[in-house]
Amino acid sequence: MATYEDFLKLDIRVGRIIEVEDFPKAKKPAYKLKIDFGELGVKTSSAQITKLYKKEDLYNRLVVCVVNFPPKKIADFISEVLVLGIDDKDGNVVLLQPEREVKVGNKVY
């Protein structure tokens, strides 16, 4: 069982997607994202969300991300944060997001 202290080791924040690009070099279909986290700055992420989301639908969207994992190299791209989502009944990723507008960089608890 995980403890509350284990949970607190994760730094989960709200960010706003400010840029979306195709990522043809990824093994599985993905986008390259730039996400604004306010005082934490702009971070990059590779996200396998192409089935349910068009690039234009992602711009300016709030997302929930883990921001304190080590960067991960995916093809020629460095993914700095993990965008959180849940599989739907068909195995497509549905993004987690706040139900209301909140300040970017806010911590999730």
N, C-alpha and C positions, 0 to 999 in steps of 0.2 A: 504494500500500500504506500502511496505517495503521501507525504505530509504537507501541511500548509507551507512549511519552510521550503520544501521542494518546489512548490508552485511559485513562491516568491523569487526563486532563482531565475525564472523566466521573465524577461522584460517584454511584455506584450503591449503594443501601442497602436493607436489609430493614426493612419496616414491617408493622404489624398493622392490619387494617381494623377500625375501631371504630364506623363508622356508614355505612349504605347507604341512599340515597334514589333513587326514580325520577327521571328527568331528561326529562320530556316535551318540553321546549323544544329539546333537541338534535336536529340534522338526522337523525342515525342513532340507533337505539335505544342508550341508554347509562344508566349509573348515576352518581350523584354519590357519591363516596367521601370519607370522612375517614379518614386513615391516621396512626397513631401511630408516630413515629420516635424515641421516647425523648428523648434530650438535644436532638435537632433540633426537637422539638415535633410538633404535629399539622399535617398538610398536607392539601390537598384535591386531588382528581383526578376527571376525567371519564373513564369507562372503558366502551368498547363491548364489554361482556362479557355482555349480557343473554341471548344464545342458549344458553349452556352453564351459566350460574350464576343461581340464584335469590337474592334478597336475603338470605334467612335463611341460605343456605349460605356467604355471603361474610363474615358477621360473625365476627370473631376469627381470620380466616385471615391467615397470613403471605404477603406479596407482595414482589417485587423491583421497585424503582423507581429511575429516574434522578431525582435531587433537585436538580440544579443547572442545569436548563434554565430559561430565562425563563418566568414565568407566561404562560399563554395564556387569552384570553377565549373562552369557548364559550357562545354565547347570552348569558345574564345571569349566568354562573358563571365564576369564575377557577379554572383548573386549574393547580396549582402543581408537580405532579410527574407523570412519565410512568410508568404501571404497565406493566411488561414482560410480553409474552406472545408466543405463537407460533400461527400459523394451523394449524388441523387440516386434514384432507383436504377439508372442506366450506367452508373459509374462516372458520370460527368461531375466536375467540381463546381459547386455552388459557393460563391464567396460569402464569408462572414462579414457583416457590416453593421454599424450602429443603426438603429431604427430612426434616429433623429440626427440632426446636424450637431456635431461636437467639434471642439477645438482639436486640430491636428497635433499629434504628439502626446495627447492624453494617454495615461496609463490605464490598462484594463486590469481590474481586480475583481 
